[in-house]
Amino acid sequence: MRNEQEMMDLLLSVANKDERIRAVYMNGSRTNPNVTKDIFQDYDMVYVVTETDSFLKDTRWLDVFGERLMLQEPDKNDQGTRLEDPDFYGYLMLFADGNRIDLHIEKRAHMQENYGVDKLTIPLMDKDGCLPPLPAPTEEDYHVQKPSEGTYNACCNNFWWCQQNVAKSLWRDEVPYALFMMERVIRQDLNQMVDWWIGTQTDFSVSTGKAGNYFKHYLPAEYWSLYKSTYASASPEQVWEALFTAGDLFRELARAVAREFSYVYRIEDDQNMRVYLKQVRQLPPNAEEIF
């Protein structure tokens, strides 16, 4: 596997030799001093170019980066074709040696509007002096943000409200929808509350990572154990257990967040939904009424 120095030398060498490429910068995890480096980190690179059309018409220029296992072009339109001479276009490449490059080509006008918006940005090459100066990279834009009272209330309300969808799906033996609601809706509200709780413990000065990747580092062992238990298999009984565990953890964290900001945790929503869930859980398959 090519090491970081080899990859960076290659990326900059390609840019240096190609007159169409006028500047290079990097963003992503490799620019974040708080992220531990590992073998799976991508190289998130941007080439500022004079035009994009020639790059797109003949993609053999990508071959210099190595043998590819797979290529994705996320900026293709719904018909799977490229736009004509776009301002910004990406190639996501996984190579036979395990390295991955997320490489974008970008016109100067697009760069001038967007450069530095992501504060985890480092300039690497500038042939024309077109890249504006930037402060040192920081992940502050990714820190957990304090909740407004309205945002807090909406999170709590939606977390408890959507549990009825899991309950009725389990009674109907529609496990796929129950799991969809658990992971796409309830999980998001639970993660949001975990974020806020961690924020209260760290003065809102940290990032919890993508999809809660760093929860393990900031949650006490007891809370982390509960959180892991909120993931279920396709077994209906395990989904029920995960649902109730999610409620227990959410309640604990939500109350603490409410105390921190002098908000009110609507315990009646919590209690009423728990009664409802317990009732639905014990209903026979041929039940003709809920209560």
C-alpha positions as CSV (number, residue, x, y, z in Angstrom):
1,M,0.0,0.0,0.0
2,R,1.4,3.4,-1.0
3,N,2.1,5.6,2.0
4,E,0.9,9.1,2.6
5,Q,4.1,10.7,1.3
6,E,3.9,8.7,-1.9
7,M,0.3,9.5,-2.5
8,M,0.8,13.3,-1.9
9,D,3.8,13.3,-4.1
10,L,1.8,11.7,-6.9
11,L,-1.2,14.0,-6.5
12,L,1.0,17.1,-6.6
13,S,3.2,15.8,-9.4
14,V,0.2,15.3,-11.6
15,A,-1.0,18.8,-10.9
16,N,2.4,20.3,-11.5
17,K,2.8,18.8,-14.9
18,D,-0.7,19.6,-16.2
19,E,-1.0,23.2,-17.4
20,R,-4.8,23.0,-17.1
21,I,-4.4,22.6,-13.3
22,R,-3.6,25.9,-11.6
23,A,-4.0,25.2,-7.9
24,V,-4.5,22.3,-5.5
25,Y,-6.0,22.2,-2.0
26,M,-7.1,19.5,0.4
27,N,-9.9,19.1,2.9
28,G,-11.4,16.3,4.9
29,S,-10.1,14.2,7.8
30,R,-6.4,14.5,6.7
31,T,-6.5,18.2,7.4
32,N,-8.0,17.8,10.9
33,P,-5.3,17.7,13.6
34,N,-7.8,16.1,16.0
35,V,-8.3,13.0,13.9
36,T,-6.1,10.0,14.4
37,K,-4.6,8.9,11.1
38,D,-5.3,5.5,9.8
39,I,-5.0,3.4,6.6
40,F,-8.6,4.1,5.5
41,Q,-8.5,7.9,5.4
42,D,-9.4,9.3,2.0
43,Y,-7.3,11.9,0.1
44,D,-9.9,14.6,-0.4
45,M,-8.3,16.8,-3.1
46,V,-9.5,19.6,-5.3
47,Y,-7.8,20.6,-8.5
48,V,-8.6,24.2,-9.6
49,V,-8.6,24.0,-13.4
50,T,-9.0,26.4,-16.4
51,E,-11.9,24.3,-17.7
52,T,-13.4,20.9,-17.0
53,D,-14.6,19.8,-20.4
54,S,-11.4,18.2,-21.6
55,F,-10.9,16.3,-18.3
56,L,-14.4,14.8,-18.7
57,K,-14.1,13.9,-22.4
58,D,-10.9,11.9,-22.0
59,T,-10.6,10.4,-18.5
60,R,-7.4,8.5,-19.2
61,W,-5.7,11.2,-17.2
62,L,-7.0,9.4,-14.1
63,D,-5.1,6.2,-14.9
64,V,-1.8,7.7,-13.6
65,F,-3.2,7.4,-10.0
66,G,-3.0,3.6,-10.1
67,E,-5.0,0.5,-10.7
68,R,-8.6,1.2,-9.8
69,L,-10.9,-1.3,-8.1
70,M,-13.9,1.0,-8.6
71,L,-14.9,4.5,-9.7
72,Q,-17.9,6.6,-8.8
73,E,-18.9,9.9,-10.4
74,P,-21.5,11.3,-8.0
75,D,-22.1,14.4,-10.1
76,K,-23.6,12.5,-13.0
77,N,-27.3,13.5,-13.6
78,D,-30.2,11.2,-13.1
79,Q,-29.7,9.7,-16.6
80,G,-26.1,8.7,-15.7
81,T,-24.5,11.2,-18.0
82,R,-22.2,14.1,-17.3
83,L,-23.2,17.7,-17.6
84,E,-21.5,19.9,-20.2
85,D,-18.4,21.5,-18.9
86,P,-19.6,21.7,-15.2
87,D,-18.1,24.2,-12.7
88,F,-17.3,21.4,-10.2
89,Y,-17.0,17.6,-10.8
90,G,-15.9,14.7,-8.7
91,Y,-14.2,11.3,-9.2
92,L,-14.2,8.9,-6.2
93,M,-11.6,6.3,-6.7
94,L,-10.7,3.1,-4.8
95,F,-7.4,1.6,-5.8
96,A,-6.0,-1.9,-5.8
97,D,-3.6,-1.1,-3.0
98,G,-6.4,0.0,-0.7
99,N,-5.9,3.8,-1.1
100,R,-8.9,6.0,-1.9
101,I,-8.8,9.4,-3.6
102,D,-11.9,11.7,-3.7
103,L,-10.7,14.1,-6.4
104,H,-12.7,17.1,-7.6
105,I,-11.9,19.4,-10.5
106,E,-13.2,22.9,-10.1
107,K,-13.3,26.1,-12.2
108,R,-11.7,29.2,-10.7
109,A,-15.0,31.1,-10.5
110,H,-16.5,28.2,-8.4
111,M,-13.4,28.2,-6.2
112,Q,-13.7,31.9,-5.5
113,E,-17.2,31.4,-4.2
114,N,-16.6,28.3,-2.2
115,Y,-12.9,28.1,-1.1
116,G,-12.6,28.2,2.7
117,V,-16.2,27.6,3.4
118,D,-15.1,24.3,4.8
119,K,-12.7,25.4,7.6
120,L,-10.8,22.1,7.3
121,T,-9.0,23.3,4.1
122,I,-5.3,23.4,3.4
123,P,-3.8,24.9,0.2
124,L,-1.1,22.7,-1.4
125,M,-0.2,24.4,-4.7
126,D,-0.9,27.7,-6.3
127,K,0.6,28.5,-9.7
128,D,-1.1,31.8,-10.1
129,G,-1.6,33.1,-6.6
130,C,-5.3,32.6,-7.0
131,L,-6.0,30.9,-3.6
132,P,-6.9,33.5,-0.9
133,P,-5.1,33.1,2.4
134,L,-6.7,30.9,5.0
135,P,-6.3,30.5,8.8
136,A,-5.1,27.2,10.2
137,P,-7.7,24.4,9.7
138,T,-10.2,23.9,12.5
139,E,-13.1,21.6,13.0
140,E,-15.1,24.2,14.9
141,D,-17.8,24.1,12.3
142,Y,-18.4,20.5,13.1
143,H,-18.7,21.0,16.9
144,V,-22.0,20.1,18.5
145,Q,-24.2,23.2,18.6
146,K,-26.4,24.3,21.5
147,P,-30.1,23.5,21.0
148,S,-32.8,26.2,21.0
149,E,-35.8,25.4,23.2
150,G,-37.9,24.9,20.1
151,T,-35.3,22.5,18.5
152,Y,-35.1,20.6,21.8
153,N,-38.8,20.3,22.1
154,A,-39.2,19.2,18.5
155,C,-36.6,16.5,19.0
156,C,-38.3,15.1,22.1
157,N,-41.7,15.2,20.5
158,N,-40.7,13.4,17.3
159,F,-38.7,10.8,19.2
160,W,-41.7,9.7,21.2
161,W,-44.3,10.2,18.5
162,C,-42.6,8.0,15.9
163,Q,-42.4,5.1,18.3
164,Q,-46.0,4.2,17.6
165,N,-44.9,3.5,14.0
166,V,-42.5,0.9,15.2
167,A,-45.1,-0.6,17.5
168,K,-47.8,-1.1,14.9
169,S,-45.3,-2.4,12.4
170,L,-44.2,-5.1,14.8
171,W,-47.8,-6.1,15.6
172,R,-48.4,-6.4,11.8
173,D,-45.2,-8.4,11.5
174,E,-43.8,-5.8,9.1
175,V,-40.3,-5.8,10.5
176,P,-38.6,-4.0,7.6
177,Y,-40.7,-0.9,8.2
178,A,-40.1,-1.1,12.0
179,L,-36.4,-1.2,11.4
180,F,-36.6,1.6,8.9
181,M,-38.4,3.8,11.5
182,M,-35.9,2.8,14.2
183,E,-32.8,3.7,12.1
184,R,-34.0,6.5,9.9
185,V,-36.1,8.5,12.3
186,I,-35.8,7.4,16.0
187,R,-32.0,6.9,15.7
188,Q,-31.6,10.4,14.4
189,D,-33.4,12.0,17.3
190,L,-31.5,9.7,19.8
191,N,-28.2,10.7,18.2
192,Q,-29.2,14.4,18.4
193,M,-29.9,14.1,22.1
194,V,-26.6,12.2,22.6
195,D,-24.8,15.0,20.8
196,W,-26.4,17.7,23.0
197,W,-25.6,15.8,26.2
198,I,-22.0,15.4,25.1
199,G,-22.0,19.1,24.3
200,T,-23.1,20.0,27.9
201,Q,-20.2,17.9,29.2
202,T,-17.6,19.5,26.9
203,D,-18.7,23.1,26.7
204,F,-19.8,22.4,23.1
205,S,-16.2,22.3,22.0
206,V,-16.0,18.9,20.3
207,S,-17.2,17.0,17.3
208,T,-18.9,13.7,17.8
209,G,-18.0,12.6,14.3
210,K,-20.1,11.4,11.4
211,A,-23.2,9.5,12.6
212,G,-21.9,9.5,16.2
213,N,-18.5,7.8,15.4
214,Y,-17.0,9.3,18.6
215,F,-19.8,8.6,21.0
216,K,-17.7,5.9,22.5
217,H,-15.1,8.4,23.5
218,Y,-17.4,10.8,25.2
219,L,-20.2,8.6,26.8
220,P,-19.7,7.0,30.2
221,A,-19.4,3.2,30.0
222,E,-23.0,2.7,31.2
223,Y,-24.5,5.0,28.6
224,W,-22.3,3.6,25.8
225,S,-23.5,0.1,26.8
226,L,-27.1,1.3,26.6
227,Y,-26.5,3.0,23.3
228,K,-25.1,-0.2,21.7
229,S,-28.2,-2.1,22.9
230,T,-30.4,0.2,20.9
231,Y,-29.4,-1.6,17.7
232,A,-31.5,-4.6,16.9
233,S,-31.5,-7.6,14.6
234,A,-34.6,-8.5,12.5
235,S,-36.0,-10.4,15.5
236,P,-39.3,-8.6,16.6
237,E,-38.5,-9.2,20.3
238,Q,-35.0,-7.7,19.9
239,V,-36.6,-4.7,18.1
240,W,-39.0,-4.2,21.0
241,E,-36.1,-4.4,23.5
242,A,-34.0,-2.0,21.5
243,L,-37.0,0.4,21.3
244,F,-37.5,0.4,25.1
245,T,-33.7,0.8,25.7
246,A,-33.6,3.7,23.3
247,G,-36.4,5.3,25.4
248,D,-34.6,4.7,28.7
249,L,-31.4,6.3,27.4
250,F,-33.1,9.2,25.6
251,R,-35.1,10.0,28.8
252,E,-31.9,10.1,30.9
253,L,-30.0,12.3,28.5
254,A,-33.0,14.6,27.6
255,R,-33.6,15.4,31.3
256,A,-30.0,16.3,31.8
257,V,-30.0,18.6,28.8
258,A,-33.2,20.2,29.9
259,R,-31.7,21.0,33.3
260,E,-28.6,22.5,31.6
261,F,-30.7,25.0,29.7
262,S,-33.7,25.4,32.0
263,Y,-36.0,23.7,29.5
264,V,-39.0,21.6,30.3
265,Y,-38.9,17.9,29.5
266,R,-42.5,16.8,28.6
267,I,-42.6,13.7,30.8
268,E,-46.3,13.1,29.9
269,D,-45.4,12.3,26.3
270,D,-42.8,9.9,27.5
271,Q,-45.1,8.2,30.0
272,N,-48.1,8.1,27.7
273,M,-46.1,6.5,24.8
274,R,-44.6,3.9,27.1
275,V,-48.1,2.9,28.2
276,Y,-49.1,2.6,24.6
277,L,-46.0,0.6,23.6
278,K,-46.5,-1.9,26.4
279,Q,-50.1,-2.3,25.4
280,V,-49.4,-3.0,21.8
281,R,-46.5,-5.3,22.6
282,Q,-48.9,-7.7,24.5
283,L,-51.7,-7.6,21.9
284,P,-52.5,-10.9,20.2
285,P,-52.2,-11.0,16.4
286,N,-56.0,-11.2,16.0
287,A,-56.7,-8.2,18.3
288,E,-59.7,-6.1,17.3
289,E,-59.0,-3.2,19.5
290,I,-56.0,-1.6,21.1
291,F,-57.4,-0.7,24.5
